């Protein structure tokens, strides 16, 4: 088998672009493919459109040295490369996975497929898809997997804000449709990451869903505890901290909701495998709990204002954070979207500020923290950006109309807020202190 040196990466999104850049930084000749001409032009111009530490430097270096270029012609790119990595979205709609983007990419791969080529699917897919769908689809070319070409599933394991680091250092599953495919994929990824775990394609698909579903269920448990703590008059963050001192307990932290591209869809993908199996109710219930949390934040805001004799209709609400997690610009399925919509549906005037993104989900967008909180009846913290952890509450108090904080991420310590004259409300905070 020839060692792959030329790689085609189809899909230049949050997974595909870092993948293409990291491969290029290791000396591979990489061609990135995307239907978005703006992304193609940006890559060829050495411009990085993702906010990822170190990615911009690596991209410019790879483009300047001729190791990375982009195109919209997938078929031609496939024909010219030794290996193809497919990293396109696989969204879940109404609880069912949509493989249309994957199918579109595979049509180009099948047309350009040639002997001794390695095809890797990094997109998250239901167990059995590589063997039951991808393999027969590509074999429609007349070539046979394990004999004429090689096929593997290597699920992505990267988090926004840590993409480069995790592509190089985080353990990766490598699952081929047979031993020759697994060997070929190990050879390719081994030049980028030394922490590879060989398995079969179906197990790799299953494990990817297990990982994200585990996290979602754990967060749902924490959110359930938060809802109970509010009724019991307990601070759930303190309760979780104490519970986690037990050597065999590791409860996650609750919050305003779960966002991002993986935890919001992968559990549904897992549960849909056996829709009539009673046990999958656990996964669906966890999803419902986490999907409820943004609405709960809106309810807290409404209650906080009501205790001041103010209705939510017409109130000015400053929402801090639009991205789904701290320190990144990724707004996909952000809880902030649903909080903003919920507040506006109740007649609130919402102003959003986020130092990482210009997204405001249809609300007013502030260009600074000061602009966002000016005259606010309540400040709602949705995203745990580092910039929000150092809030000058004294200065903030001189800008707001009412000193009310609703904290969805425990960014502000309750006692500190109270000391500065605020009424503090938080997810899982069982008592609202009043000065």
N, C-alpha and C positions, 0 to 999 in steps of 0.2 A: 504494500500500500504506500502511495506517495504521501509525504508529509504536506498537509495543507499550508499554503503560503498566501493565497489570495482568498479573501473572505467577503461575502456579500451579506450585509445586514439589512433585512427588510423591516422597515418601521423605525423611524428616528424620533421616538417619543421618550418618555422618562426612563425606559429600559433600553431601547435600541441605541439611542445616541451615546450614552455612557459606555455601552458594550462595544460599539464601533470604535470609539475613541481609545478605550483601553487596549483593545486588540491592536490598533494602529500604533499605540505607544510601545508595544512589545515587538515591533518590527514587521507585523503583517501588512500586506497591501489590502486595504479595506475600501469597499465601495458601499456607501450607505444609500438606501433606496427609500423614497417616500413620495406619496401622491401630493403632498403639500409643497408647492414650488418655493414658498418662502423659506421652509426649512432647508431645502436643497440649496438655495442661493446663500443662505446664512452659513451653512457648512463650508461650501466652496469659497466663501469669503473669509473663512477663519473666525466667524462670529458664533459665539455660544449663546443659545436662547434659553438654556436651563440654568437656574441658580444652584450650582453644585460646586462645593469647594474643590479647587484644583482642576476642574473639568475644562475651563476656558483656556488655561495655559497649555494643557495637554492637547486640546483640539487645535489651537493655533500652531503648535509645534508640529503636530502630525500633518496638517495641511501644508505647511511651509516646506516640509521634507518630502512631500509627495506620497505619503503613506495613506492618506485619507482624502477621498473625494465623494461627492454625492450625485445622484442622478434620479430621474423619474422613470427611467426605463428598466424595469425589473427584469424582464426576460434577457436583455442583453447583459445585464450585470451577472445574472445567474450563469449564463453561458461562459462567462470569462473567469469564473471563480472556482476554486477547489472545494470550498465549503460555503454553505448558506445557513444563516441564522435568522429565524423568523421570530420577530418580537412585536407582533401587532396586538391591538386590544382584543379582548374576549369578554365583552360586557355581559351582564346578566340583566335581562328584562323580564319583569313579572315573575321572577324566580327561575327563569329558564336561560341557560347560556346561549349567547348569540355567536355562532362561529362564522358569520359571513365575512368578517375581515380576514380570518384565517384562511377560509376557502379562496378568497380573492388572491391572497399571497401565494397559496399553493398552486393556483392555476398558472401563475408566472413561473413558479419553480418547476412544475411539470413540463412546461413548454421549453425551458432551458436546461433541463436535467441531462446530465451526461455521465458516462461510466466513471467509477471511482470517486464520485462526488459524495460529500457528507452533507446531510440536511439535518439541522437541529431546530427543534421547536422550543423556544423559551417561553412563549405565551402560556398563561395558566389555562389548563384544559381539564375536562372531566377524565377520570381514570378510564382507560380503554380507548381514548381518542387516537393516540398515536398508532396503535395496532389496528383498531377497528375502522378508522376513517382516513388518517393521514397516509398510512402505508398503502392501502388499496387505491387511494386517489392518485398517488404518485406512480404506482405500478401501472396505472393506465397509460403511462408513457411507453410501455413495453419493456422497461427495465425492471429488475427484481431486487428488492431490498436484501441485504446481506450477501448478494451475489454480484450485482452490477453497481449498486450504490449503497450508501449507509445512512441509517436513520436513527435519531436519538431524541430524547426529551431531556433538556437540562433546564429545570425551572429557575426563573430568576429569584434571587434572594437579596434584593437591594432596597434600602429605604431612602427616600428623598433626603438630601442633606449629607448622605454618607455613601453615595453611589460608587465613587471611585475606590474608596477604602474597602468596601464590602465586595466589590467585584474581584479584587486582588486577594483579600484575606479571609473572607467568610467561607466556610465549607460549602461546597456545591455538590448537588446530586447529579450524577451522570447515568442516565438510563437508556440503553440502546434496545432496539427490537430484537437483537441477538448479540452474541459475544463479539463478533467482528465490528458491529456498529458501536458498541460500548467502547471497545479498544480505540477505535478511530476518534471518537469524541473525547476520550481521555487524553489522547495525544494532542488534540487541538487545544483544549482548555488547560492542559498541563503546562503550557508555556506562559499562561497568564496567572494561574492559581494552583498552588501545590496541595491544597486541602480538598481533594476530590474524593467523592464517595461513590463507588460503582454500584449500580443496581440495575433493575430492568425498567423499561419505559413506564409500565402501568404503576409500579410501586412509586416511581418518582412523581408521577401525576398525583397519586393518592396522598403522598407525604406533603406535597405543597399545600393541598387543601387542609390537611390535618393541622399544619403549623398555624395557618391563619385562623382557622376555626377555633383552635385552642385559645388563642389570644382573645378572640371575640367573645367566647363563652366566659373566660376569666374576667374580662372587662364588664360583661353583663352582670356577673355575680357581684362585682364591686359596685356597680350602679344600683343593683337591687338593695345592697346593704346601705347605700347612700339614701335611698328613698325611705327605707325603714328607720335609719338614724334620724332623719328629719322629724319623723313622727314620735320617736322615743326621746328626743332632746339630747342626742349623742353627736359628737363630732366624729364623722366616719373616718376622716384622715388619721385622727389619733387612734381610733379603733384598729384600722388597718396596720398602722405602724406597730402597735402592740401585738397584734395577731401574728405579724411577720417575724416577731422574735422567736416564734416556735421554729425549731429546726426543720420541720417538714411542711411549713406553710409559706406560700408565696402568693398572696392576694394582690392583684393589680390595683391601680388607683381609679376611682370613678371620675366622671367629668361631664362636660356639656354634651357629649355624644361622640360617636366614632365616625371618622371620615377616611378619605383616601381611596385608592382604587382596588385594594385587596380585601380588607376586612369587611367592607360593605357588600362584597359580591361572592367571595370564595365560600363562605358558609352556605349560601344558597346553592352553590354549585355542588357542594358535598351532600347537602340534604336531598337534592333532586335525584341523586343516584338511586335511592330506594324510597321513593315518595310515599309508599304505603307502609313502610316500616315504622312502628310506633316510636322507636327510639329517636328518630330524627326530629321529633317535636322539641327536644332539648335544644337543638341548634336553631330552630325557627323561633322558639321563645326567646333565646338570647338575642337574636336579631331584633325582635320586637321591642325588647327592653332598651337596647341601644338606640334604636330608631326613635323611641319615645323621648329620650333625654333632651333634645333641643326644644320640644314642646314644653317640657318641664321647666326649662330655663325661662321660657316666656311666661309661664304661670308664676314663677318666683318674682319676675319683674312686675307683673301685674299686682301681685300681693304686696310687694314692697311699696309700690306707689299708693295702693289703697290704704295702707296703714298711715300714710301721710295725708290722706284725704284727697288724693290726686287720681284721676282716671287715666288709663293708658291712652285713650283717644286724645290726640293733640300733644301728648307729652313728648319731650325731646329725649331720645335715647342714644347714648354714645356706645357703639359696639366696637370693642377693641379686638381686632383679629378677624381675618377673612380666610386665611389658610387653615388646613385641617390639623396641623401640628406646629409646634414652635420651631422657629429657626429656618423655615422653608417657605417657598412661594407657591406651593402646590395647593390649589383650592378644590380639587376634585372631591365631590361628595362631602364638602366641609359642613360640619354642624352649623357654622355661622350662616350658611345659606338659608337653612330652615328656621333659624332664630330670627333672622332679618325679615323673612317672608311672614312669619307668625306675628311679629311685632307690627309690621305694616298692615297686615290683615285686620288688626285690632285698632288701627287708626293712629299708631305712633309715628312720629317723625324720627326716622332713623338716620344716623350719620355713622359711617364706617371708616375706621382708620387701621391700616396695616402697613408696617414699614417694609414689607417684602413684596407686596403685590398691590396693583391698582384695582383689583376686583372689589365690588361693593354689592353685588347681587341685586342691583336695581335701586339701592338706597343712595342717599347722598354720600359722596366720598370726600373725606377730609385729607388734606395734604400734610397735616401734622397732628400730633397728639393734642396740642393746645386748641387747634381748630375744632377737633372732634368733641372735646369735652366742654367747650365754651357754652355756658347756659344750659347744660344738660340737667335733666331731672334725675337721671340715673345713669351710671356707668356700668356697662356689662362687659366683663372680661371673658372672651370665648377661647382665645388662643394663648398658649403659654410661651409667647415669644420672650427671649431674654431681655429685650428692651422694656417689657412691661413689668418685669420683676423688680426693677429699680425705680418704680414710680415715686415721684416726690409728692406724697399725699398732702403735705402742707400747701404747696404751690397749687396743686390740683384743686384744693378746696376753695381757692380764691377765684377759680374759673367757672365751677359748676354752679347751677342754681340750687340744687339740693345735694347734700352729702350722703348719697346712697350708692353703695357698690354691690353689684351682683356678680360674684366670682364663680365662674364655671370651671376653673382649673386650679384653685388654691394658689394663685399667683401672689395674692396679698395675704399676709397673716392676719387673722381676725382681730387679735388684740391690738395690732399696730393700727388697723383702720379705726377701731373704737377710740384709741388714744388720740387720734386726729379728728375726732368728732363725727365719724361716719356711722351710719347704720349699715351693718355688714350682713349680707346674705350670701350663702354659697351652696353649691350642690353637696348634699350630705352634711350640711352644717345645721345641727338640730336646734339652734337658738339664735335669734336675731337680737344682738345687743343694742341697746339704745342708751345714749349718753343722757 
